[in-house]
Amino acid sequence: MREITLSKAVNEALAEEMRRDERVFIMGEDVAEAGTPFKILSGLVEEFGTERVIDTPISEPGFMGMGVGAAMTGMRPVVDLMFGDFIFLIMDQLCNQAAKTHYMSGGKLNVPLVLRTNLGATRRSAAQHSQSLHALVAHIPGLKVALPSSAYEAKGLLKTAIRDDNPVVIFEDKLMYQDSAEVPEEEYTIPFGVANVKREGTDITLIGTSSMVQVCEAAAELLAEQGYSAEVIDPRTIVPLDEETLIRSAQKTSRVIVVDEGHQSFGVTSEIASRINEKAFYYLDAPAMRIGAMDVPIPFTPALEDLTVPTPDLVVKQALKLLRGEMIDAA
Amino acid sequence: MGTQVKQNSTADYLRMYRQMVRIRSFEDNANQLYLSAKMPGLTHMYSGEEAVAVGICEALTPQDKITSTHRGHGHCVAKGADFKQMFCELLGKEEGYCRGKGGSMHIADQSNGNLGANAIVGGSMGIATGSALSSKMRGSDEVTVCFFGDGATAQGLMYEVMNMAALWRLPVIYACENNGYSEYTPTDEIAAGSITARAEAFGIESFQVDGQDVLAVNDLAVRLVEKCRNGEGPFFVELMTYRYHGHHVGDINREYYRAKSEEEEWKSNKDPIIRFRSWLVDQGIATEEEIDQINYEVKQDAKAAVDYALSAPYPAAEEVDMHVFTDIKHAVA
């Protein structure tokens, strides 16, 4: 099968959906001729014109709010938020407006909107361009949250997001844009709420999101060298969450570590670990554990930044403790 | 009253009058429901501002869109909503416009183009502007009116979306209802400079109009809606008006920010309903008796709707996690 980059996969998904449905359009900062700073959207304005690939001023709340209004009145906007960190600027429009409109209207109004943005540290971009803020969004009822872990997921999940009648926020890891993976030429979508068991194992379950799936896979390789069989699961969407697959795996392996690049406290790892502890308790040999990003603003200097994110070595270290019956290090 | 009045028919004038009376009557009943502890929560009265909502909404078709505010009952009625479903919503009943899940501050009536009231001051400005963008992209001639108060001019969102509306010539009318008070603070204390100048800075043609004169409001609205349909939008209108009640129904002792004499002055000499009634009689469009008959009918309608809503059922408990998502029947299964 051919391999393409995650960036190319996103571009293909948008182009295919815009060809399929004339209501789909893109708006955001530097999305047209510039194709975004990451060049993800290059070529789209040439095919679809500036009426469907709309460059906006640097007004995140403004264009996010306009996306909500357009979605409520028959369009299907894909709003491009240049950096995930800017989500703080649009919180009212995302969380008070988009998320609640369907519910507050008793099911009469829909907001079929996709917010495309990114996450991920270690790009030496410091504290305001490196955060992984998906837990904030997942906390708000009414928003779906997708976290693609490769080019294959990026394309399939984005196509599903665009066809969904609810507001969906999709976070791409900005460090993975140039990573390649096998992506079929043929049309496909990936359903929400269906986890992907990336690697089967029997001794421990490693649940990873976004680029942390790669971290978990690397850790699983290292554990295999030491004779342990790790199962790696990618939830692919955290809202909705495929709890059943995660719990079934926990029941099978009896040990679980959840790895996510958001801050560890009050985060995605906490939520998933809690659910497993509540629902698979009698099958577990140890509490389900969390590894998130360190609870500090992301530092600029590489000497410090690299210490803040989960790594395969850290996952292996904690996994070995669990496998040997020791408590893992507290956060 | 307005001098450059378009040629409305007698039926148009009487409908405008009836709609203003319906708003006043709706609010009087809502206030009573609050005072008699029959309504959960609070509500924000539109009384005194009727000519604004009616003058504008009478210039719109049911397909045209509006976004509304926390003080939104007037917009909802003026855009064509039904009393029964509105009172049911205020009382949290299943037959309400939003199945009781929105309440006073979130009434939406998409069947008449009302995209919803909004409890975040200025929160709907993006939605209104996006609705206008959508209308343009779909090749529709629908116009969107964004209602907001003077207080919302302090929100940054307004400047972001007016900039885009002007850049892209969107069919949206920003209708600033200046009732002189930003919640509990006189507007003079929170707004520097001129309000219309804010829009003019973006090259948006702006108007100030007497918001107590329904014909002046309607005349301007008809002209601006037509221009919007011809691709000449956006526009900005500051409507000078007054709210008779406090910020909300519970804001009763308010002399620390507003004198009773000022309220009396507006009610006695600038009431939009009394003024329009006199004009209708003077012009020979309706007799006093005919107008009294309208008032009587509206009161009866309102009473029947309140009685209906009071005895209507609440939504079932199983509704609590429905409508979180369109495709997941119960979000908390």
Chai-1 contact restraints between the chains, C-beta under 6 A:
chainA,res_idxA,chainB,res_idxB,connection_type,confidence,min_distance_angstrom,max_distance_angstrom,comment,restraint_id
A,P57,B,N163,contact,1.0,0.0,6.0,A-B,restraint_1
A,S59,B,E160,contact,1.0,0.0,6.0,A-B,restraint_2
A,P61,B,L157,contact,1.0,0.0,6.0,A-B,restraint_3
A,G62,B,G126,contact,1.0,0.0,6.0,A-B,restraint_4
A,G62,B,E160,contact,1.0,0.0,6.0,A-B,restraint_5
A,G62,B,V161,contact,1.0,0.0,6.0,A-B,restraint_6
A,G65,B,G126,contact,1.0,0.0,6.0,A-B,restraint_7
A,G65,B,I127,contact,1.0,0.0,6.0,A-B,restraint_8
A,M66,B,G126,contact,1.0,0.0,6.0,A-B,restraint_9
A,M66,B,T129,contact,1.0,0.0,6.0,A-B,restraint_10
A,M66,B,G130,contact,1.0,0.0,6.0,A-B,restraint_11
A,M66,B,L133,contact,1.0,0.0,6.0,A-B,restraint_12
A,V68,B,I127,contact,1.0,0.0,6.0,A-B,restraint_13
A,V68,B,G130,contact,1.0,0.0,6.0,A-B,restraint_14
A,G69,B,I127,contact,1.0,0.0,6.0,A-B,restraint_15
A,G69,B,G130,contact,1.0,0.0,6.0,A-B,restraint_16
A,G69,B,S131,contact,1.0,0.0,6.0,A-B,restraint_17
A,A70,B,G130,contact,1.0,0.0,6.0,A-B,restraint_18
A,A70,B,L133,contact,1.0,0.0,6.0,A-B,restraint_19
A,A70,B,S134,contact,1.0,0.0,6.0,A-B,restraint_20
A,M72,B,L115,contact,1.0,0.0,6.0,A-B,restraint_21
A,T73,B,S131,contact,1.0,0.0,6.0,A-B,restraint_22
A,T73,B,S134,contact,1.0,0.0,6.0,A-B,restraint_23
A,G74,B,S134,contact,1.0,0.0,6.0,A-B,restraint_24
A,G74,B,R138,contact,1.0,0.0,6.0,A-B,restraint_25
A,M75,B,S134,contact,1.0,0.0,6.0,A-B,restraint_26
A,D92,B,I120,contact,1.0,0.0,6.0,A-B,restraint_27
A,Q93,B,G126,contact,1.0,0.0,6.0,A-B,restraint_28
A,N96,B,I120,contact,1.0,0.0,6.0,A-B,restraint_29
A,H102,B,H323,contact,1.0,0.0,6.0,A-B,restraint_30
A,Y103,B,K101,contact,1.0,0.0,6.0,A-B,restraint_31
A,Y103,B,H323,contact,1.0,0.0,6.0,A-B,restraint_32
A,Y103,B,V324,contact,1.0,0.0,6.0,A-B,restraint_33
A,M104,B,K101,contact,1.0,0.0,6.0,A-B,restraint_34
A,M104,B,G102,contact,1.0,0.0,6.0,A-B,restraint_35
A,M104,B,H106,contact,1.0,0.0,6.0,A-B,restraint_36
A,S105,B,C98,contact,1.0,0.0,6.0,A-B,restraint_37
A,S105,B,A108,contact,1.0,0.0,6.0,A-B,restraint_38
A,G106,B,C98,contact,1.0,0.0,6.0,A-B,restraint_39
A,G106,B,R99,contact,1.0,0.0,6.0,A-B,restraint_40
A,G106,B,K101,contact,1.0,0.0,6.0,A-B,restraint_41
A,G107,B,H323,contact,1.0,0.0,6.0,A-B,restraint_42
A,K108,B,Q110,contact,1.0,0.0,6.0,A-B,restraint_43
A,L109,B,A108,contact,1.0,0.0,6.0,A-B,restraint_44
A,L109,B,Q110,contact,1.0,0.0,6.0,A-B,restraint_45
A,N110,B,T326,contact,1.0,0.0,6.0,A-B,restraint_46
A,P141,B,V324,contact,1.0,0.0,6.0,A-B,restraint_47
A,G142,B,V324,contact,1.0,0.0,6.0,A-B,restraint_48
A,D165,B,T326,contact,1.0,0.0,6.0,A-B,restraint_49
A,N166,B,F325,contact,1.0,0.0,6.0,A-B,restraint_50
A,N166,B,T326,contact,1.0,0.0,6.0,A-B,restraint_51
